[in-house]
Amino acid sequence: MTTSPPASGDLPQHLPLVCSQFSRLAARRSEVGVGAVSWRVVSTIERHGPLRLSEIADRERVSRPTATTVIQRLEEEGLVQREGDPTDSRSSLVTTTEQGSAQLAAWRRQLAVGVGGLLAPLPAEGLATLDRAAEILAGLIDTHDG
């Protein structure tokens, strides 16, 4: 599949695909030792605070059974924990544990090394462009994802 610049007007289709491809490449190069889903879910919980399983499923765009399976695995690894929801006794909230926060920080350091290796050959202008693009994307995420 090509990652060449899109023709004018194709950016809305091209950007999500190339971001997804780059994310997978970064994960492969970073050797984080777990699937991207694990560190992405822990990161989502850490960023947004305690979340219900349904909220995790919605944010990660997976089914509730898939979210349940991921959370069970993360619980077994000691990275997240469930607590009763004080506003709804039928639900629980998932939070990161101290170990989960520490592991997330380690995964981020590994990603920095892996992605740093990918970015190192780029000229300063390319790095500046990517830095600005990352700021713009982070702003969009903050605006539309809470």
N, C-alpha and C positions, 0 to 999 in steps of 0.2 A: 504494500500500500504506500502511496506517495505522501510525503509531508511537505511538498512544495507549496509556496504561497498560493492562496486561492485567488481566483479571478474576482474582480470587484463584485461585491454583493454576496459572495459565498462565505464571508466570515462567520455568520451565525451557524452555519453547518460545519465549517472547518475547525473552528476554535475548540468546541467540546471534544471532537475526535482527536485532535492533536494533543490536547491537554491530557486526555485519558491515555493515549499512547505514551506520552512522556512520563506520566505517573507510573505506569507499569515498568517502563525502562528504568526509572529512578529506583523503584523497589527492587528490581533484579540486580542492579549495580550496587545497591547499598547493603545487600546481604543482611537484612534485618532479622532473618531467622523465623519469621512468621508471615502468614499471608497478609496482604495489604488490608484485608477486612478487619483483622484484629486490631492493628494499630490505628486504623481509621475510626473504628467504633470507640476505642478507649479515648482517642482524641476528641471525638464528638461529645462524649459524656463529660470529659474534663472541661471542654470549652463552654458547654451549655448548662453544666450543673446537673443535679439529679434529674433523671428522665425516666418516664414509664417505658415499658417495652414497646408499646405502640408508637411512641414518639421516636424511639430509636429506629424502628422499622421504617417509619415515614422519612426520617432524615437520611437514612442509608439506602432508601429505595429498594427495600427487600420485604419479603413477606414476614408476617409476625412469627410463624414457625421458624423461619430462618434466623430472625433476630433472637428468638428464644434459645436456639441451638448455640449461636455465637456467644450469647451472654452466659449460658451454662458453662461453656468451655472456658471463658474468661474468668468466671467465678472459681472453677476448679484450679486455675492457674494462680488464683489469688490477686487478680488484677482489678476486679470489680466486686461489688457486693450489693445485695438487695436489702432494702429497708422498707418497712411499712410506710405507705403514703398517709401522712397525717390528715389529708383532706378526703381520702377515699379508702376505707378499710379493705376494699376488695382488690386494691392495686398495690404494687410495690414500686419503689423508685430505685433506679440503678445508679450507683456512684462509683467513682474510682477509689481504689484503696491507695494507701501510701506506696505500696509496692507497685501498683499500677501507674501511679504518677512517675515514679522513678524509672520504670521500664519504658514509659512513653518518652521520657527525656533521653534515655539511652537510644531508643529507636530514632529519635530526631537527630541525635549526634551522628548515627550511622548514615542516615539519609543525607546529612550535610556533607559527609565524606564522599559518598557515592555520587551525589549530584555535583559536588565541587569538582570531582574528576571529570565529569561531563562538560562542565562549564569552563574549566581551566584553559582550554585552547582558544576560547572565544576572544576576540579583540575587546578592548575597553568599551567601545561604542555598543557592541552587541550585549555586553553585560549590563550596561546602563539601560538599554532598551528593555531587556528582560526584567531588570529591577523595577522599572516603571510599570511594565505590564503586570508584574506580580502585585504591585501596590493597587493598581486599578482593579484587578480581579479580587483582591482582598476587600476592597471597598464595596464591590458588587455583592460579595458574599455577606458582608456585615449588613448591608442594606436589605437584602432579600432573604437571608437565612437566620437573622436574629442574632 
